[in-house]
C-alpha cells in the first residue's frame, strides 16, 4: 500500500477529531504530506468515520491529481494542497466546523490571546480572513479559501508554525502542524481556547488580552531553541 504509515497517521488524526467532538457526521477532514515524495494523503469525501480504514485514504500530488485510491478525496482538497505549497514547514492540515471556533469565524472575528492557555500554542491572535468576494465564491471557491488564508499570513508576516490555525470568514477553522498528530492536537486546543475566549468576552467585553511579556513567557517556554517545557 502506497504511504501506508502516513495513511494510518492521517486516519488516526481524522478519528481524533471525532473522539474530541470537533466534527459531526462526515464533516471535517485531515490530511498529511510526504515532503520527500511530494504526495498528500487525505480523507475521502463523505465517508462515515466508523467505516474509514487506511486503504480508504486518498493519495494525491501537490496539485490534487489522484495518484492512488478508489474514492473521491475530500471536497476541501484544493485548500489543503494550496496550504502545503505555500506553507513549506507544515506537514499536516485539519479542517473542522467545531462550535466555538466556527462561531468566531461566522462573526468574522479573530480569537484574541486572552490568557496563557492560548499563549502556550498560538503566538498572538488566531486570525480571521477577509470575506471572500462573490467572484471567488462563484469560481475556484475551495482554492480561494486557501488563498485567503495564505494572503492573510503573508500580508501580516505571520509564521504559520507560530500561529498554526486560521479562521475562514463565514466558514470555519483550519489548523495545521508538523505532522498529523500535531495538527489534530492544535485543532483540539483551538476549539478550547475559542470557547474560553467566548466565555471571557461574555464576562468582560472590552478585555484587551494578555501582556506581550506573558505571551512571550508562555509561548517560548514550549517553543523554540530555548524551550524549557517537557522532558
N, C-alpha and C positions, 0 to 999 in steps of 0.2 A: 504494500500500500504506500503510495507516494506521501511523504511527510507524515508518517504515522504518529510520531511523537508530538508534532505540532498540532495535528488533528485532535489528539487526545487532550492536549492543553487547552485548545480553543473550546472543545466540548465542555471541559470542566469549568471554564470561565462562564460559558453560557448557563450551565446548571447552577453556578454560584449566584447568578442574578435572580434565578427563580427561588433558590433557597433563602436569599436575603429579602425577598419580597419586592424586588425592583421592577419586575415585569408581570404583565397579565397575559394569560393565554399565549399567543405566539408573538406578542410584542417584543421588541428589543433584539439585539444581536451582539455578538462578539466576534472578533477576528484576530488573527496573528500573522506575522510575516517572517519568512525566512529570508534575511537580507542577502545571504550568500547566493541563493538561487533566484532571488527576485520574485518569489512566489508567495501568495496570500492564501490563507485558509480562513473560510468564513462560514457561518451558519447558513443553511439553506432557508429559502423563503417559506414562511407559513407552515412549518412542520412543528407539531406539538413537541414540547421539550421532553415529555415522557418517552417519546419514540426515538429521540436522537441517539445516534451511535457515531463513533469516529468515522466510519465509512460514509456517513451521510454528509459530512462536511465537504464543501466545495473548494477546489483549488483553482485560483486564477492567477494571471500575471498582474503586473502593476497597473495595467490599463483595463482590467476587468474581463479579459478574454479567458474563458474557461479552459483550463489545462487538464483537469481531472474531476470527475464527478458526474452523476446522472441526474442530479436535481438542480433546480434553478437557485442561484445564490440569493442572499438577502437583497431586498429591494433598496437597501441603503449602501450597496456595494460601491457606487461611484463616490460617495462621501469618504468611505474608508480608503479607497485607492488614492484619492487626492491627498488625504492626510499623510499617508505613507510616502508619497512622492515629495511632499513639501516639508514634512517634519522628519528628518532623516534619523533622529535619535530615538524615535519611538518604535516599539516592537509589537504593539497590540492596541486595538481600539474597541471600545464598548459603547453601545448606544442603548439607552433605556427611556422609558417615559415615567420614571419614578415620581411620586406625587409631589413632593416639596420642591425638588429641583425643577420639575416641569412647571410648577406654579410660578416660580421666578421667571422662567423662560417665557411663559404666556403673558406675564406682566411686562416683559421687556426690561427686566431689571437684573443687574449683576448681583452676585452674592458677596456682600462685603465681608472683610475679615474682622469679625466682631469678637473673637476670642482665640484662646490658644489651641483649641481643637482644630480650628480652621488653619491656624498658622503652622501646625505640625505637618500639614500636607500641601497647602497652597500658599505660595509666596505672594500674597496680595489677593485682590478680589477675583472671584471666578467670573469672567466677563460674559456679557450677553451681546450677541452680534446685532448689527443693524437689521431692520426688517428687509426681507427680500422684495425687490420691486416686481411688478406684475410680469414684465418680460422674462425675468429669471424664473418665476414660478411656472410660466407657460412653456418655457424652454427646457433646458437640461437641469431640471429642478434639483435632483439629488446631487449633481456635480456642483451646482450653485450653492447648495447648503455647505458643502466642504469649502468652497471658495470664500464664503462669508466668514467662516472660522479662520482660515489661513490669513485672509486680508486683515482681520482684526488683530491677530497676533503680530503680524508684520508691521502694521501701522503703529502699534503701540509698543513695539520692541519687547514682547513677552516671550520668555523662554518656555517652550511647550512642556519641558520636564519640570520647570519650577511651578507652573500652573497647569497641571495635567488634566484640564477639563475646560469645556466651554458650553454655554447655553445658546441654543439657536433660537432667535427671537420668534415667538409664536409657536414654537415647536417643542423642543425637549433637549436634554443634555447629551453631550458626547464626552467620554473620558478616555484616557489612554495611559500607557505606561511602557516600561521596558520589556515586559512580557505579558502574556495573557492573564496570569495570576495578578500581577501588579495592576493592570488596567481594571480588572473586576474589583479589586480591592479599592482602588481610587473611586470607582463609581459608587461603591457602598458608602465610603466616607463622604463623598459629595452629597449624597442624599441626607446623611446625618447632619452635616453642617448646614445644609439648606433648611432642614427642619428647625435646628437651633436658631438660625438667623431669623426665620419667620417668627418664632416664639419671642425672640429678643426684641425684634422690631415691633411686635404687638405690644410689648410691655413699655418699650422706650422708642418711640417712632423716630426720634432725632439722634439716635445713637451714632457716634462718629467712628466707632471701631477701635481696635487695639492700637497702641502706640507703635511707631516704627521699631523702637527698641525691643518691645515684647515680641513683635512679629519676627524680627531678626533672631532673637534668642531662641524662640521655639522652632523656627524653620531650620536654622543652621545647626541645631543640636542633633537633627535627624538626617540632614542632607549636606553634601559637600565633603571636602577633604578633611575638615576639622570636626566632623560629626562625632558626638560622644554617646548617642543613644544606642542601646543594644549591646550585644556581646561581640 
